[in-house]
Amino acid sequence: MYQDRNATDCLTPKLLDSLYSEALVMADEARSMFEHVEADLPARISLALSCESLKVTTRLMQVIASLLNQKAYRAGELTLDELYSDQRSLGYAVASDEAVLQQLPAHAANLGRASEELYYRVHRMAARLTRRYHDAEPVHALFDRIERAF
């Protein structure tokens, strides 16, 4: 299968590692924070915090999975076709509600905003890479035909 390294050139190994490290650190912070939720919170705030923890962890797991797919491609474990298949695309993540975030403890609200910002950075990057890949698809098909002929 044809492998076009130019389709992912804007995602340098250093940027990929940096985003991946940021996501892992944030996931660890989320696990630690949501594990030690203050017991004396009002029920409404406790429920909002539980909902926000699900949003944060979902966003972070989607980011981590997307970055792991990029790492697998760079290691030669995935082809471009596999990398940009629908099964490996960055999934949809529900946005945080700013009005709800303002009611949460500051560290939880900040983590919610930070995870959302990271998700949108990776989403923009993934959209740009996917667009570049699909713009070059006729070339991929031609190379695939040539490979099959020989």
C-alpha positions in Angstrom: 0.0 0.0 0.0 1.3 3.5 -0.9 2.7 5.5 2.0 2.8 9.3 1.5 4.9 10.7 4.3 4.1 14.3 3.0 0.5 13.9 4.1 1.7 14.0 7.8 4.7 16.3 7.5 3.0 19.1 9.4 2.8 16.7 12.4 6.4 16.4 13.3 7.6 13.7 15.8 8.4 16.4 18.3 4.9 17.9 18.1 3.3 14.5 18.2 5.3 13.5 21.3 4.4 16.9 22.9 0.7 16.5 22.3 0.8 12.9 23.5 2.6 13.8 26.7 0.2 16.7 27.4 -2.8 14.4 26.9 -1.3 11.7 29.2 -0.5 14.2 32.0 -3.9 15.7 31.7 -5.5 12.3 31.9 -3.6 11.5 35.0 -4.6 14.8 36.5 -8.3 14.0 35.7 -8.1 10.6 37.2 -6.5 11.9 40.4 -8.9 14.9 40.7 -12.1 13.0 40.0 -11.0 10.2 42.3 -10.7 12.6 45.2 -14.0 14.5 44.8 -15.0 16.5 47.8 -17.8 14.7 49.7 -19.4 17.9 51.0 -20.4 19.3 47.6 -24.1 20.0 47.0 -25.9 17.2 45.1 -26.4 19.5 42.0 -22.7 20.4 41.9 -21.7 16.8 42.5 -23.8 15.6 39.5 -22.4 18.4 37.3 -18.9 17.3 38.3 -19.6 13.7 37.5 -20.9 14.8 34.0 -17.9 17.0 33.4 -15.6 14.1 34.4 -17.1 11.9 31.7 -16.7 14.7 29.1 -13.1 15.3 30.1 -12.1 11.6 30.1 -13.9 11.0 26.8 -12.1 13.9 25.2 -8.7 12.9 26.5 -9.2 9.2 25.5 -10.2 10.2 22.0 -7.1 12.5 21.7 -4.8 9.8 23.0 -6.2 7.2 20.6 -5.9 9.6 17.7 -2.2 10.4 18.6 -1.5 6.7 19.1 -2.8 6.0 15.6 -0.4 8.7 14.3 2.5 7.1 16.2 1.5 3.7 14.7 1.5 5.1 11.2 5.0 6.7 11.8 6.3 3.4 13.0 5.0 1.7 9.8 2.3 -0.2 11.6 -0.6 1.5 9.7 -1.0 2.6 6.1 -2.4 6.0 5.2 -5.6 4.3 4.2 -5.9 2.6 7.6 -4.9 5.8 9.4 -7.6 7.9 7.7 -10.3 5.3 7.8 -13.5 6.2 9.6 -12.8 3.7 12.4 -9.7 5.6 13.3 -11.0 9.2 13.0 -11.1 11.5 16.0 -14.5 10.9 17.5 -17.1 13.6 18.5 -16.7 15.0 21.9 -19.4 16.9 23.8 -18.3 20.5 24.7 -18.3 21.7 28.3 -21.0 24.1 29.3 -19.3 27.3 30.6 -22.2 28.1 32.9 -21.8 24.6 34.5 -18.0 25.0 34.7 -18.3 28.2 36.6 -20.2 26.3 39.4 -17.5 23.7 39.7 -14.4 23.8 41.9 -11.7 25.9 40.1 -9.4 23.0 39.4 -12.2 20.9 37.8 -13.3 23.8 35.7 -9.8 24.5 34.5 -9.2 20.9 33.6 -12.5 20.9 31.7 -11.4 23.9 29.7 -7.9 22.6 29.2 -9.1 19.2 27.9 -11.5 21.0 25.5 -8.7 23.2 24.2 -6.4 20.2 23.6 -9.2 18.3 21.9 -9.9 21.2 19.5 -6.2 21.6 18.7 -5.9 17.9 17.8 -9.3 18.1 16.0 -8.0 21.0 13.8 -4.8 19.2 13.1 -6.6 15.9 12.2 -9.0 17.7 10.0 -6.1 19.4 8.1 -4.3 16.1 7.7 -7.4 14.3 6.6 -8.2 17.0 4.0 -4.6 16.7 2.7 -5.0 12.9 2.5 -8.3 13.0 0.6 -7.0 15.7 -1.8 -4.3 13.3 -2.8 -6.5 10.1 -3.0 -6.4 9.8 -6.8 -2.6 9.7 -6.6 -2.9 6.9 -3.9 -5.2 4.9 -6.2 -2.7 5.2 -9.1 0.2 4.1 -6.9 -1.9 1.2 -5.7 -2.7 0.1 -9.3 1.0 0.3 -10.2 2.0 -1.8 -7.1 -0.6 -4.4 -8.0 0.6 -4.6 -11.6 4.1 -5.4 -10.5 
